[in-house]
Amino acid sequence: MNLLLPERLDCFKPPESQTIFTKSGQITYATIGEGPAVLLFHGTGSSFFAEMALEFPLVEAGYKLIVPHRLGYQGTPLNHDSKSSDYAVSVNEVLNQLEIETVVV
């Protein structure tokens, strides 16, 4: 697997984000690539764009990356009563909308 080194950044074109409204609230996510689905969660102080750039070699290898924003990040609000279980339900609704039944997390 090749790392996405600075001299290769021109091959990475960040996708447009999508926002859906779920029973548990709004969630923003992005997808890139085609093939078996890989669900990625970004770290603190990051975003789905950084995760996709880091994991772009998976796209080149034939995988589809799905990266939702965490609670409190760009388009996925953090309410005072937000729970991890609500977020999990929202992510599941994203997968349902994308008609994805199986993912690697």
Secondary structure as UniProt FT lines:
FT   HELIX           6..11
FT   STRAND          18..22
FT   TURN            23..24
FT   STRAND          25..32
FT   STRAND          37..39
FT   TURN            44..45
FT   HELIX           48..54
FT   HELIX           56..60
FT   TURN            61..62
FT   STRAND          64..68
FT   TURN            71..72
FT   TURN            74..75
FT   TURN            80..81
FT   HELIX           84..97
FT   TURN            98..99
//
